[in-house]
Amino acid sequence: MYPYELTISQALEKLGKRELSSRELTLSCLERIAEIDGHINAFISVHPDHALAMADRADAAKGDKRGALCGIPVSVKDLLCTKGIATTCGSKILENFIPPYNATVVDRLEQEGAVILGKTSMDEFAMGSTSETCAFKVPENPWKKGYVAGGSSGGSAASVAACECLASLGSDTGGSIRQPASLCGIVGMKPTYGRVSRYGLVAYASSLDQVGPFSRDVRDCALMMNVVAGYDARDSTSVQKAKPDYTKSMITGMKGVKVGVPKEYFGAGLDPEVEAVIRNGATLLQEAGAEIVDVSLPHTDYCVAVYYLIAPAEASSNLARYDGVLYGYRDMTAESLIDMYKESRSAGFGAEVKRRILLGTYALSSGYYDAYYKKASQVRTIITNDFKKAFESCDVLISPVAPTPAWRFGEKGEDPLSMYLSDIFSISANLAGIPGISVPGGFSGDGLPIGIQLQGPHFKEEILFRVAHNLEKGVGISDKRPAL
Amino acid sequence: MKITREEVEHVANLARLNLSQEELAKMTEQLDNLLSYVAKLDELDTENIKPTTHAFSISNAFRDDTVLGSLSQQEALANSPKQNGECFIVPRII
């Protein structure tokens, strides 16, 4: 086994016993990146010198100075600020932006000794479901050439699935961690809103955004969550709740746990192979002792409409800061201030970003605010209540993440709406603020991964880890890697 | 028709975006489709439903009013396309 194939748990053991150094492990990942990233395109930027310096510091640390992720090479979505390292958000408008500070989650990774290899490719400003709108590199699914890695954290997912690093941090606003995790056959978690700090996460939709980990197995995901979760005074939406050791939640056996199957998620648009994987997952959990119950989320059909009003509205406000004044691209030929704003923004933003800014601005504008933004916010309450009601009769929900496995580059073509509709199963967790995790569940006949989604009540990531652990055991494919 | 070309132009101006004629035509069509789709929310009765803007509501997340560290002037100016060591320089406003 090559060092880059190790899980975090396996690597920590070898590093602890000094059978392997972080420098060796980091070099192994850097060589892997050099070998395959030319076509995987998971990385917008790689920083070998910086990474090796971090690896050497990790190797020099002794005893209790060795952090929880000491020496572990990871990647970070290019939406998270990394001090002194270019952070582009996949956009030309921030092509040369060098943040003067780290995001809190990056600080926490560094404090625990992780090694940051580079910044991963993503849909521009996190707006998309395939990472195809990245202005620099479009990541490819490591399981099949010509197929998307998902989005918007496609690069993060691809980097972990292709063993270019041992874990990654991404962000999830409508499914952008869980969907690429599903499409790339790895574990990905969106925490409860407020569980993980958003300080230093470039904002897309502030009431929906969350940072979360990608990993190759459930235990690694818990190790990453242990490091990044927890209150941060610099994020005013961060919640002051004690952070448990999530590895202790991985209890084998499902006795006493009720798993809800939401009937609205199993309708016409669902690929039969995906359905088979989810139903098999429910059966495995039942065999492990769970009680399977039918539940209803009656307003599922309205989620996409709610999201595609609220997210663009919040984005239109958040992206108003890109005006060429403080940072980012500026059209230097503009003669008036307003022209400078217009020319800089029009040249710097891609089409999808412009589309969402326009939609959001319209939904918030005078005369339309009540009909669109307010209405959507009210339906958001109804959707949140659906989940509250469902959790009265179950502890966790099992469902698909995406209606299909990965699709080809360019397949969703010209119509934005057909792309948006593919988010139907992941979007509602962000609207309700509840946590969700995608766990590898199987493969399609074509060899493409299919993930199983688990969703739980607010701040009940513990139950997700327990169920995910049992699912992973039952499915039994956590050792599978793409042939590259 | 949910949105006209003129309305898209107006919104583009509000959002400080310039659209070419081709972009304007395409955006009008796509936005019209999207707005027609989201109209399905009108099927739901939301009378007396409180809007949700914050999934897990907390309030007054304040800190003590004491001076803490901040970015240096140099750090704050470093990414600006035009600055003079003290301020961000922009085209004449008035």
HADDOCK unambig.tbl for C-alpha pairs under 7 A between the chains (distance, minus, plus):
assign (segid A and resid 97 and name CA) (segid B and resid 79 and name CA) 6.29 0.50 0.50
assign (segid A and resid 98 and name CA) (segid B and resid 79 and name CA) 6.82 0.50 0.50
assign (segid A and resid 100 and name CA) (segid B and resid 75 and name CA) 6.23 0.50 0.50
assign (segid A and resid 193 and name CA) (segid B and resid 55 and name CA) 6.87 0.50 0.50
assign (segid A and resid 193 and name CA) (segid B and resid 56 and name CA) 6.96 0.50 0.50
assign (segid A and resid 207 and name CA) (segid B and resid 53 and name CA) 6.67 0.50 0.50
assign (segid A and resid 207 and name CA) (segid B and resid 54 and name CA) 5.84 0.50 0.50
assign (segid A and resid 236 and name CA) (segid B and resid 61 and name CA) 5.51 0.50 0.50
assign (segid A and resid 302 and name CA) (segid B and resid 41 and name CA) 6.66 0.50 0.50
assign (segid A and resid 305 and name CA) (segid B and resid 38 and name CA) 4.69 0.50 0.50
assign (segid A and resid 325 and name CA) (segid B and resid 80 and name CA) 6.27 0.50 0.50
assign (segid A and resid 325 and name CA) (segid B and resid 88 and name CA) 6.68 0.50 0.50
assign (segid A and resid 325 and name CA) (segid B and resid 90 and name CA) 6.85 0.50 0.50
assign (segid A and resid 326 and name CA) (segid B and resid 79 and name CA) 6.58 0.50 0.50
assign (segid A and resid 326 and name CA) (segid B and resid 80 and name CA) 4.73 0.50 0.50
assign (segid A and resid 326 and name CA) (segid B and resid 88 and name CA) 6.75 0.50 0.50
assign (segid A and resid 327 and name CA) (segid B and resid 79 and name CA) 4.78 0.50 0.50
assign (segid A and resid 327 and name CA) (segid B and resid 80 and name CA) 4.51 0.50 0.50
assign (segid A and resid 327 and name CA) (segid B and resid 81 and name CA) 6.53 0.50 0.50
assign (segid A and resid 330 and name CA) (segid B and resid 81 and name CA) 6.45 0.50 0.50
assign (segid A and resid 335 and name CA) (segid B and resid 91 and name CA) 6.11 0.50 0.50
assign (segid A and resid 336 and name CA) (segid B and resid 91 and name CA) 5.53 0.50 0.50
assign (segid A and resid 336 and name CA) (segid B and resid 92 and name CA) 6.33 0.50 0.50
assign (segid A and resid 336 and name CA) (segid B and resid 93 and name CA) 6.81 0.50 0.50
assign (segid A and resid 337 and name CA) (segid B and resid 90 and name CA) 6.86 0.50 0.50
assign (segid A and resid 337 and name CA) (segid B and resid 91 and name CA) 5.42 0.50 0.50
assign (segid A and resid 337 and name CA) (segid B and resid 92 and name CA) 6.74 0.50 0.50
assign (segid A and resid 337 and name CA) (segid B and resid 93 and name CA) 6.03 0.50 0.50
assign (segid A and resid 341 and name CA) (segid B and resid 16 and name CA) 6.15 0.50 0.50
assign (segid A and resid 342 and name CA) (segid B and resid 16 and name CA) 4.72 0.50 0.50
assign (segid A and resid 342 and name CA) (segid B and resid 17 and name CA) 4.76 0.50 0.50
assign (segid A and resid 342 and name CA) (segid B and resid 18 and name CA) 5.76 0.50 0.50
assign (segid A and resid 343 and name CA) (segid B and resid 18 and name CA) 6.82 0.50 0.50
assign (segid A and resid 345 and name CA) (segid B and resid 17 and name CA) 6.24 0.50 0.50
assign (segid A and resid 346 and name CA) (segid B and resid 17 and name CA) 5.40 0.50 0.50
assign (segid A and resid 346 and name CA) (segid B and resid 18 and name CA) 5.79 0.50 0.50
assign (segid A and resid 355 and name CA) (segid B and resid 27 and name CA) 6.82 0.50 0.50
assign (segid A and resid 358 and name CA) (segid B and resid 11 and name CA) 6.32 0.50 0.50
assign (segid A and resid 358 and name CA) (segid B and resid 12 and name CA) 6.33 0.50 0.50
assign (segid A and resid 358 and name CA) (segid B and resid 15 and name CA) 6.90 0.50 0.50
assign (segid A and resid 359 and name CA) (segid B and resid 31 and name CA) 6.72 0.50 0.50
assign (segid A and resid 361 and name CA) (segid B and resid 11 and name CA) 6.54 0.50 0.50
assign (segid A and resid 361 and name CA) (segid B and resid 15 and name CA) 6.69 0.50 0.50
assign (segid A and resid 362 and name CA) (segid B and resid 11 and name CA) 6.15 0.50 0.50
assign (segid A and resid 374 and name CA) (segid B and resid 51 and name CA) 6.61 0.50 0.50
assign (segid A and resid 377 and name CA) (segid B and resid 51 and name CA) 4.61 0.50 0.50
assign (segid A and resid 377 and name CA) (segid B and resid 52 and name CA) 5.20 0.50 0.50
assign (segid A and resid 377 and name CA) (segid B and resid 53 and name CA) 6.55 0.50 0.50
assign (segid A and resid 378 and name CA) (segid B and resid 46 and name CA) 6.33 0.50 0.50
assign (segid A and resid 378 and name CA) (segid B and resid 49 and name CA) 5.78 0.50 0.50
assign (segid A and resid 378 and name CA) (segid B and resid 50 and name CA) 5.86 0.50 0.50
assign (segid A and resid 378 and name CA) (segid B and resid 51 and name CA) 4.03 0.50 0.50
assign (segid A and resid 378 and name CA) (segid B and resid 52 and name CA) 6.21 0.50 0.50
assign (segid A and resid 379 and name CA) (segid B and resid 46 and name CA) 6.98 0.50 0.50
assign (segid A and resid 380 and name CA) (segid B and resid 52 and name CA) 6.08 0.50 0.50
assign (segid A and resid 381 and name CA) (segid B and resid 50 and name CA) 6.98 0.50 0.50
assign (segid A and resid 381 and name CA) (segid B and resid 51 and name CA) 6.13 0.50 0.50
assign (segid A and resid 381 and name CA) (segid B and resid 52 and name CA) 5.39 0.50 0.50
assign (segid A and resid 417 and name CA) (segid B and resid 34 and name CA) 6.71 0.50 0.50
assign (segid A and resid 432 and name CA) (segid B and resid 55 and name CA) 5.72 0.50 0.50
assign (segid A and resid 433 and name CA) (segid B and resid 55 and name CA) 4.98 0.50 0.50
assign (segid A and resid 433 and name CA) (segid B and resid 56 and name CA) 6.82 0.50 0.50
